């Protein structure tokens, strides 16, 4: 019997801890019942504390990895994380342009949780000019959103989340989800800015501790639920629920950040082999 899994192609750098990056994408997508096609864009040396080094894979190899799969089967959604170089960003943008009917979901990773810079000015410019205008949704945290749109004469703290979203949409982003973990609020407030509707805020209890790979988990889950046929609003809602549960059940294998447990549902009595949002 042939199983009909929803198919998501994810582009990201590897993370040997399994906390973030390509491994986090694969775990998340498999957990919610999708089949991930994983395209490695860079190889990292990191632990749960921070990123020590990052080596980009050649743009030619990134291109060949993706196109060999795309010529063989149909993909429902593209998901992008850390792409490693401006050349890789250009290649992924070209692939997305060749498949305009496949929604492109972008997690614009700029730095590690410790603050290690992972994107330079050239890469950020390529993201803004080539990738973002093709996106169906981008999912920056509030710190990333400000960095992406700040102008030279502005103070970082003076830019509101609403202003960030407006500027990102003017750059061509159809829809924007800005997460509020970095904001000084009692609850975590994530806000979805839609192309054709008013902004939708989501309020989540703030969990204690620091987590490695929460953004990768959220964005991959959104891509997975979209691939399963949910609307963008429902995919965002379900993905937040899944991510919050994964963070609530996180474990700490090392000396740094905790890692989300993307298979938390395996400890639930009604688990049926994958996570289903009810």
N, C-alpha and C positions, 0 to 999 in steps of 0.2 A: 504494500500500500504506500502511495506517495503522499507525504505530509505537505500541507500547503502553508509553509511559514511565510510571514511577512518579511521582506528582505530590505535591509538597511546597509548602505555602504558608508563606513566611517573612516575618515582620514585623521590620523593623529600620530603623535610621537609615542614611543613605548615608555612604560614605567615599570621597572623591575619589581617594585613593591606591590604592584597590582592595585594600588590605591587610586591612581588617576590614569589619564592618557588612554592608550589603545586598549589596555587590559581592562580598565574600568568600563569602557564602552562595550566591549564584548560581554563582560559579565552582566551588565545592566540589560542589554538587548536580549540576551539569552534568557535572563530571569523573567522577563515579561512576555516571552513567547515568540521572539523574532529570531531570524537567522542573520548574524552580523557578517558582513564582508569587510575585513579589516585591512586598510591600506596604511602601511608604515611610512611616515614622513620624516622621522628622525629617531635616533636612539639616545636615550638619556642615561646618565649615571646619577642616581638619586636614592635617598632613603626617605623615611617619614619626616625628617627634619627639613630637608631642602634639596635643591638640584645642584649637583657639583659640576656637571658639564652636559652639553647637548651637541650631538653631531647630526647634521641634516643628511638625509638620504638624497641622492641625486634626483633632480627633477625628471630626468628621463626614466629612471626606475619607478618613481611615483606614478608617472603617466602610464607606463607599461603595466604596472600592477592593476590599476583601475580599469584601463581600457580592455585588458584581456577578459575581465569579468563582465564588463558592460557589453561586450560583443557576444558573450555566451548566454546571458540571462537578463531578465528584467529586474530592475531595482526600483523600489518604491520611494525611498527617501535618501538624500545625501546628508551626512552629518560631518561637520568639520570641527576639529579641535586645534591643537598646536601643529602648525604646518612646517616649521623649522627653518624656512628661508623664503626670501622674496620670490625666488625662482619657483619654488613649490607652490606658493600662493598663486602665481601666474598660471601654472599648469592646472591647478584645481579650478581656477576661474574659467579656463578654456574648456575643461571637461564639463563644468556646469552649464556653460553657454551652449555646448553641443547637445545637452539634454535638458532643455528649458522646461519640460513638463514634469521633471523630478524636483520636488521641493528641496530647497537647500537650507539646512538649519545650522547656524554657526554659533559656537562657543568661542568668543574672541579672547583666548588665553593670552595674557600679557606678562604675567609674572607668577612665580611659585608662591605658595602660602607664606614662605619665609621672606619673600620679597626679591628673590633672584630674578633678574630681568631675562625674559625669554624672547622678547620681540624688540628689534631696533626700529629706528625711524623709517628706514626704507621698507621694512616689512609692514609696519603700521600703515604707511601710505598705500602700499599695494592692497592691503585688506580694504581700506576705505574706498579706493578707486575701482578695484576690479571685482572683489568678492561681495561686499555689502550690497551694491545695487542689484545683485542677483538673488539676494536672500529672501526666503519666505519668513524667517524669524531669526533674530540674533538674541543672545541671552547673556549680556554682560552683567557682572555685579556692579554695584553703584560706583565703586572705585574705578573699574575698567571703563564704565560709561563716561565718567568725567574725563579720564585720560584721553579717550578717543575724540572728544569734541572740544576740549578746552582751547581757548585762544590765548595768544601770548600775553595779553594785557589783563587777563582775568585771574582771580584767586580761586584756587581749587575748590575750597569749601563754599564759595558763593554761588556755584552752579547747582541749581535744583535738579532733582531727578526728572521732573517734567520737562525742563529745558533740554536735558540730555536726550530724552526720547524725541523731542521735536527736531533737534538737530540731526539725530541719526536718521529719522524718517526723511528729512530733507536731503540727506546723502543718498537716499534710494532704498533704505531698509523698509520693507513693507510693514512688518510687525516687530515690536521690540518688547522683550521681557527683561526688566531690570530687577535683579534680586537685591534684597536689603540687608543681608547678613552684616555688612560692614557699617551700617548706619547705627547711630546711637538711639535706638528705639526699644521700648519694652518688648514688643513682639517683632518678629521678622516680617517685614512688609515687602512682598514681591508684587510688582505692578506690570500688568500686560497692557501695552499700548497697541491697539489694533488700527489697521489702515482705515477702517470704515465705521468704527464705534468708539464710544468713550472708553477711557482707561478703566481697567478692572483691577482693584487691589485685592490681594490675598494676604490674610493674617495667619501667622504660624507661631506657636509657642517657641521661644528662643531656647535651644538646647545648650547645655553646658559643654565646654570643651572646644577644641579646634579639629577640623576634619579635612582629610586629604582626599580630594576628588569629588567634592559635593557638586561642583559645577558640571563636571563630566557626566556624573550620574544623572543630573536633572536634564541636561540637553539630550543625552542619549535616550532617556525615557520618553521625552517629548517626541523625538524622531521615531521611536518604536511605536508609540500609540498612534501617531499620524499614519505610519505604514499600515497599521491595522484598520484604518478607515475612519478614525475619530476626527471630528472637527478640530481646528486649532485650539479653540477655547477648552474643549473637553480634554484634548491631549495635554495641554498645559496644566489643567486642574489635576488630572490623574497622575501626571509625572511628579507634581509637587507632593502629592500624597505618598507616592512610592518613595521619593527621595527622603522625605521626612522620616518615614519608617526605617529606611536604611541607615540614616544618621542616628536615630534613636537607639538602634541596635548595633551601633558601631563597636569595633574592638580596637585595642591598642597593642599592636605586636612589637612596637619598638619604643624609642625614647622620644619620638616626636608626635605628630598628629595622629589622631584616630582614623581608622579606615572604615568607610561605610560598609555595612553587611548587606550586600545586594541580594543575598539569598535568605534574608530574615524569615521569609514565609515558610521555610523548611521546618522551623520549630513550631509552626502552628498546626493544630490538630486537623484543620480542614484543608491543609495544603494538598494541591492536586498535581504537583509537578512543575508549577510555575506560578508567578504572582498574577492574580487577577484583581483588578480594582472593582469593588462593589459600592 
